[in-house]
Amino acid sequence: MSGSGTGTLASTPTTLYLQSGEYATYGVQVSTTAGQIQQASMLVDAYLKRPEGLIYVPDVNGNPIYMARKPAGASYTISAGLAPGLNVVATVTGPTAMLKQGAVLIANRADATLMEALAVVSVTGSSVTFAQVLRTHSADVVLEDGLTILETKQMPNNRPLMILTRNPIRAILKAQGRYGYNRRGSSANYALNEFNLLAVMTQFGGPPIWQEINVSITDWNPQSGEVWIPAGIMLAYYTEVRIHYVAGYLASEVPDAVKFAVANLVNTQLNVPLQGNLKSMKAGDTSLERFMDTVFDTDTRNQLNPYKARMYG
């Protein structure tokens, strides 16, 4: 990956919830390996239903930009350099058929001083328009898709509020909305289209068009995940919204509850190596019985529950 100037290469972001210098504090043996911590961290993510993890990566100014554990969905390169500006057009090489309006690409992820998130306004063949470019990028810079959290949700009837599944929300990078029919919570719960102009346009003109939402005039509660979405060009609330965002913590700010949960898992793996659907085992006068096919005890689950993704709303 290349960039303009002599930027500082970014180190690989950590996805471990417990660092080696913290082992004694959280009751983990000094001989514990990074692989064991990684395994426990991934088990925590699976329980939380957050495969992207809890750790986000900031840009050079400390602004949240992408999730550390989330793998890139596709990679692209630009054939010429990018200069700062609004509605910047670039020729992109890569699987552009996979690239959609509203996508967020992370540019120059290997260079901490140049890394930034680029929101796609439109895609025409290999020509891509970005809403805003803040830094100068040289030719052949790599752009990566799929590193942010993406959610598409229906809005409640006659309400501008919706709830994202991950918290705490750190940044909303891109938002789009569109109008449709049969809003969630409406009374039209039968298998017929609503008879209005929008339904007619949808029937004969294809799916509704996604419209850009000015992120700067949205508002959100970081802890509850509630997001206020402004009305669109029809002066009516959107039926459906699509949001790219970042949620979680810096690696240095992972909550103690998560760290203790990882420590509990590591100690369980060391002290009770038999995993799986074990119900009971007996050898002489020694017996072992497990009531659940999981390494998470009740206390550990209670510690982690506040950080679970909420798959509703």
N, C-alpha and C positions, 0 to 999 in steps of 0.2 A: 504494500500500500504506500502511496506517495502523497505528499502534501506540499504546500507552498512554504518556503523557508526551511529553517532547521528546527522543526518542532520536536518536542519531547515525546518519545514513544511511550504509550500507555502500557503499564504492566497488566497482566491478565487479571481481570477483576475476580476477587474471591467469591466463592459461593458457599464457603464454610461458615457455619453459625458459631463455631467455637475455635478460637485461635490457640496456637501452642502455648503462648504466654498466659493463657487463662485456665489451663488444665487444673492447676492446684486450687484455684478459686472456686471452681464448680465441681470439684471432687472427682476428676478424671485422672487416671494413672498417667505419669509422665511418659511411659512407654507407648501410649496410644498413638496410632499412626493417623496421618491425614486421610488415608483411605477409609478408616473406620469412622472418622468424623464426617466425611463426605457421605457415606452410606446412611448414617443417622440423620444427617441434614436432609437427605432426599426422602427418607421415611417420614420426617416431619412435614415436608412439602406435600407428600401424598396424602397424609392425614388432613392437612389443611385444604386440600383440593386446590392448591396453588402451584402447578408445575413450573411456573416461571420463577418461583422462589419469593423470598421476602426482601432481597437485597437489590437496590437500584444503583446505577452508576451515574455520577454527575459529570457535567462538562467542566471546562476550565474555570467557569465562574461559579460552580457549585449548583447549577440548575439540574434537576433530574432529567435524564435523557433516555435511558433504556434499562431493562431488567437484566441483571447479571447472568442469570441462569437460562434465559430464554434463547434458544438457538435461532440463527438467522434462517428465514424461509427461502430467500433467494438473494443472489448477489449481482450487482450491476457495476459497470464502469462508465465513465463519461469520456468522450473522445477529445474534448477540449476543456480548458479550465473553466471554473466558475468564479464569477466576480460577485461581490455583495450587491444586493438590490432586491426589488420586488418583482414578482412574476418573471423570474429568470428562466429562460428556455435553454435546454441542454440536449445534446444528442447522446443517447444512452445505449450501451451495448449490453446484451443479456436477454433473459426470457421476458421481454416486455409484454408479451401476451398475458402474463400472470400479474402484471402491474395494473392496479386499479386507481381511479380517481379517489383521492382521500387517503391514500397510503402514506405512511411515514417512513422515510428511509434515513438510516443513520450513516452519515458521511464521515470518512476518515477515522474510524473507530480505533485505529492503531496509534493515532497521534492525539495525545491529551489536549494539546493547545488548539487543534483544528477541528476536533470532533463536534458535530452538531446534528440536529434533527431537521430534515427537509420534508415539508409537506407537499404532496403531489396535487396540483390543481387540475391538470389534464394530461392525457396520454394520447398521442397521435402517431402511430407507428413507433419509430425509435426516438421521436421528439417528445420530451417530457418538460412540462412547465412546473416550476417550484414556486410556492407562494412567496417565500422569502429566503434569501441566502445571507447569512451574517458574516461569514469568513471567506477568504480567498482559498480556492482549491485548485491544484494543478491537474493537468490531464492524467487520465487513467486512475483517478482516485476511486476507491471502492465504496459503493453505496449498498447497504444491507437492509433487507426488508424483514419484518416479523419480529423485531426485538422489543416492541412495546406491547402493552396489553390492549387488545381490541375487543370491544363489546358492541353488539347491535341489540337494541332493546326497544320494545314498544312503549309509548308514553301512556300514562293513565288518561282516562277520559276527562277533558276539560281541566287538566292540571299541568303546570309547567315543570313539575318535579319528577325526577326519576332517581333510582338508586343503583349505583355500580356495585359489583360483587366484591371487589377488593378494597381494603382500607389498611392504613390511612392513605388517602389520595395525596400524591405529591405534586403532580402536574397533569393538566389536560393539554395534550400537544395538538390535537386535531379533532374537530367535531363537524358532523354533517347531519342534516335532517331531511325528511321527506314526508309528503302528505299521502295518505292512503285512506282506506275505509275500514270499517269494523274495528274501531279502536278497542283496546283492552278496557273492559269495564262498561262498554256501551250495551244498550239493550237489544241491539240487532244480532241476536244469537241464533239466527236461522241461516240456511245455506243460500242466501240471496245477496246480491250486491246492493249497497245503498243506492237509491236512485237520485243521484245528483250529478253535477257537471264533472266532478272529479272521477266518479265511477265510470262515466262515459269515456273520458279521456284515457283512463287506465285500460278499459276494455279494448279500445281501438288504437291506442297509441303506445302500448307496451307498459312496463312497470314505471312507477313514479320516479322522477329524477331526483337524485341526491343534491341538496343545496348546501352551500358552505355556511357554517355558523361561526360568527366571530367569537373566538374563544375568550377574548378579553372582556366580553360583556356577559359571560356565563359566571356562575358562582357555585361554590361547592363547600360542603362540610367535610373536612379531611377524615374525621373519625367515623361519622355515620355513613359516609358515601353518598349522601344526597347531593344531587346536582340540579341547579336551576337552569333551564333552557329557555332562551328568549323566543318570542314568536317569530315566524318567518315572514316572507314577502306577502303572504296572503293575510297577514295580521291575525293569524290563527296558530295555535300550538301545533307542533309537528306530531305526526302519528308515530313515527319511528325515528330513532336517532342512532348514529354510529360514532363511537368515541375511541380515540387512541389516547391512552394515558399511562402514567407511571404511578405505582403504589408500593409502599413498603418502607424500608429503612436503609440508611447507609450501613456499610459493613461494621462500622464502629458503634452503631446505635441499635443493633439487634437487641430486643428486650431480654431481660434476665430470664423471664419465663421460658422463652424459646431456648436459651442457652442451657438452662437446667434440664429441659426436656431432652435435648441432645445428649447431655451428660448421662441422664437416666438410661437412655437407649444404649449408649456405648457400654455402660456398666452392666446392663442386662445381657448384652451380647457376650461380654467377657465372663460373667458369672453363671449365666444360664444359656449355654451355647445351643441347646436344642430348640429349634424354632418350628413354626407351622401348627398344624391341627392336633397338637399333642393333648390328649385328655388325661392320661395317667400313665405312670411308669413306676415299676417297683423292682428293686434289686436288694434282696435280703430284707433287712429292716428299714431300708431307705425307700421312700416313695415320693413321687413327684406328680402333681395333678395340675392341669391348666384348664380354666373354665372358658377362656376365650382364645381364639386363634390370632392373637396379636401380642406384640411386645409393649403396647401402650397400656399402662395401668390406669385406673380411674383418676388418680391425682394428676398424672401427666396429661391426660386428655382434658381435664378441667383447666389446667394451665394454658393449654393451646387453644381452647375453644374461642376465646375472644379474637383470634387471628384467622379463623376459618373463613373461606370464601362463602358468601351468602348467595346461594343459587335460587333466588326468588326476587320478586319485586319488579 
